[in-house]
Amino acid sequence: MFPSRFMPCPECGGSVERAEQESHACDPERRLDFRMFLLREEILSFERQFHEFADTRDGRFETWVASRTVRGRP
């Protein structure tokens, strides 16, 4: 079996030719997109936990305090 001519960059996920791996420079936007892709499960888990907390008595109170703080009320 022959090895693939291209390999994914571990930093940005881009397809890089093996011969050009040393000179490859990741695009910052692509690197960010790739990191967000890798963190997608953690982000979804955080959102679920946040919504679960927001539905509790303490969560509703924290939401009320935050809205007052944003509006400049003590």
C-alpha positions as protocol buffer text, in pm:
chain_id: "A"
residue {
  index: 1
  type: MET
  ca { x: 0 y: 0 z: 0 }
}
residue {
  index: 2
  type: PHE
  ca { x: 129 y: 345 z: -91 }
}
residue {
  index: 3
  type: PRO
  ca { x: 125 y: 634 z: 156 }
}
residue {
  index: 4
  type: SER
  ca { x: -99 y: 928 z: 77 }
}
residue {
  index: 5
  type: ARG
  ca { x: 64 y: 1223 z: -95 }
}
residue {
  index: 6
  type: PHE
  ca { x: -126 y: 1462 z: 132 }
}
residue {
  index: 7
  type: MET
  ca { x: -161 y: 1470 z: 510 }
}
residue {
  index: 8
  type: PRO
  ca { x: -381 y: 1686 z: 733 }
}
residue {
  index: 9
  type: CYS
  ca { x: -204 y: 1962 z: 924 }
}
residue {
  index: 10
  type: PRO
  ca { x: -247 y: 1893 z: 1298 }
}
residue {
  index: 11
  type: GLU
  ca { x: -283 y: 2268 z: 1369 }
}
residue {
  index: 12
  type: CYS
  ca { x: -535 y: 2379 z: 1103 }
}
residue {
  index: 13
  type: GLY
  ca { x: -664 y: 2056 z: 948 }
}
residue {
  index: 14
  type: GLY
  ca { x: -561 y: 2169 z: 601 }
}
residue {
  index: 15
  type: SER
  ca { x: -449 y: 1916 z: 343 }
}
residue {
  index: 16
  type: VAL
  ca { x: -73 y: 1958 z: 302 }
}
residue {
  index: 17
  type: GLU
  ca { x: 149 y: 1780 z: 54 }
}
residue {
  index: 18
  type: ARG
  ca { x: 407 y: 1572 z: 240 }
}
residue {
  index: 19
  type: ALA
  ca { x: 694 y: 1744 z: 58 }
}
residue {
  index: 20
  type: GLU
  ca { x: 567 y: 2085 z: 176 }
}
residue {
  index: 21
  type: GLN
  ca { x: 498 y: 2003 z: 542 }
}
residue {
  index: 22
  type: GLU
  ca { x: 807 y: 2190 z: 665 }
}
residue {
  index: 23
  type: SER
  ca { x: 718 y: 2511 z: 478 }
}
residue {
  index: 24
  type: HIS
  ca { x: 343 y: 2502 z: 551 }
}
residue {
  index: 25
  type: ALA
  ca { x: 208 y: 2810 z: 729 }
}
residue {
  index: 26
  type: CYS
  ca { x: -141 y: 2787 z: 878 }
}
residue {
  index: 27
  type: ASP
  ca { x: -396 y: 3054 z: 798 }
}
residue {
  index: 28
  type: PRO
  ca { x: -505 y: 3203 z: 1136 }
}
residue {
  index: 29
  type: GLU
  ca { x: -875 y: 3197 z: 1040 }
}
residue {
  index: 30
  type: ARG
  ca { x: -856 y: 2835 z: 927 }
}
residue {
  index: 31
  type: ARG
  ca { x: -675 y: 2744 z: 1251 }
}
residue {
  index: 32
  type: LEU
  ca { x: -952 y: 2907 z: 1455 }
}
residue {
  index: 33
  type: ASP
  ca { x: -1224 y: 2728 z: 1256 }
}
residue {
  index: 34
  type: PHE
  ca { x: -1043 y: 2396 z: 1307 }
}
residue {
  index: 35
  type: ARG
  ca { x: -1009 y: 2453 z: 1684 }
}
residue {
  index: 36
  type: MET
  ca { x: -1379 y: 2539 z: 1708 }
}
residue {
  index: 37
  type: PHE
  ca { x: -1456 y: 2219 z: 1516 }
}
residue {
  index: 38
  type: LEU
  ca { x: -1247 y: 2017 z: 1761 }
}
residue {
  index: 39
  type: LEU
  ca { x: -1421 y: 2180 z: 2058 }
}
residue {
  index: 40
  type: ARG
  ca { x: -1776 y: 2141 z: 1922 }
}
residue {
  index: 41
  type: GLU
  ca { x: -1879 y: 1874 z: 2176 }
}
residue {
  index: 42
  type: GLU
  ca { x: -1750 y: 2079 z: 2470 }
}
residue {
  index: 43
  type: ILE
  ca { x: -1929 y: 2388 z: 2339 }
}
residue {
  index: 44
  type: LEU
  ca { x: -2258 y: 2199 z: 2304 }
}
residue {
  index: 45
  type: SER
  ca { x: -2216 y: 2054 z: 2652 }
}
residue {
  index: 46
  type: PHE
  ca { x: -2153 y: 2400 z: 2798 }
}
residue {
  index: 47
  type: GLU
  ca { x: -2462 y: 2540 z: 2624 }
}
residue {
  index: 48
  type: ARG
  ca { x: -2676 y: 2256 z: 2761 }
}
residue {
  index: 49
  type: GLN
  ca { x: -2542 y: 2306 z: 3113 }
}
residue {
  index: 50
  type: PHE
  ca { x: -2595 y: 2681 z: 3089 }
}
residue {
  index: 51
  type: HIS
  ca { x: -2958 y: 2642 z: 2980 }
}
residue {
  index: 52
  type: GLU
  ca { x: -3020 y: 2386 z: 3254 }
}
residue {
  index: 53
  type: PHE
  ca { x: -2880 y: 2629 z: 3512 }
}
residue {
  index: 54
  type: ALA
  ca { x: -3075 y: 2922 z: 3368 }
}
residue {
  index: 55
  type: ASP
  ca { x: -3397 y: 2724 z: 3423 }
}
residue {
  index: 56
  type: THR
  ca { x: -3329 y: 2690 z: 3797 }
}
residue {
  index: 57
  type: ARG
  ca { x: -3429 y: 2940 z: 4065 }
}
residue {
  index: 58
  type: ASP
  ca { x: -3066 y: 3046 z: 4109 }
}
residue {
  index: 59
  type: GLY
  ca { x: -3023 y: 3078 z: 3734 }
}
residue {
  index: 60
  type: ARG
  ca { x: -3327 y: 3303 z: 3698 }
}
residue {
  index: 61
  type: PHE
  ca { x: -3196 y: 3520 z: 3982 }
}
residue {
  index: 62
  type: GLU
  ca { x: -2852 y: 3547 z: 3819 }
}
residue {
  index: 63
  type: THR
  ca { x: -3018 y: 3642 z: 3490 }
}
residue {
  index: 64
  type: TRP
  ca { x: -3221 y: 3911 z: 3667 }
}
residue {
  index: 65
  type: VAL
  ca { x: -2909 y: 4051 z: 3840 }
}
residue {
  index: 66
  type: ALA
  ca { x: -2714 y: 4050 z: 3512 }
}
residue {
  index: 67
  type: SER
  ca { x: -2990 y: 4234 z: 3325 }
}
residue {
  index: 68
  type: ARG
  ca { x: -3004 y: 4501 z: 3597 }
}
residue {
  index: 69
  type: THR
  ca { x: -2625 y: 4536 z: 3594 }
}
residue {
  index: 70
  type: VAL
  ca { x: -2617 y: 4579 z: 3217 }
}
residue {
  index: 71
  type: ARG
  ca { x: -2883 y: 4850 z: 3238 }
}
residue {
  index: 72
  type: GLY
  ca { x: -2680 y: 5033 z: 3502 }
}
residue {
  index: 73
  type: ARG
  ca { x: -2915 y: 4970 z: 3793 }
}
residue {
  index: 74
  type: PRO
  ca { x: -2764 y: 4859 z: 4124 }
}
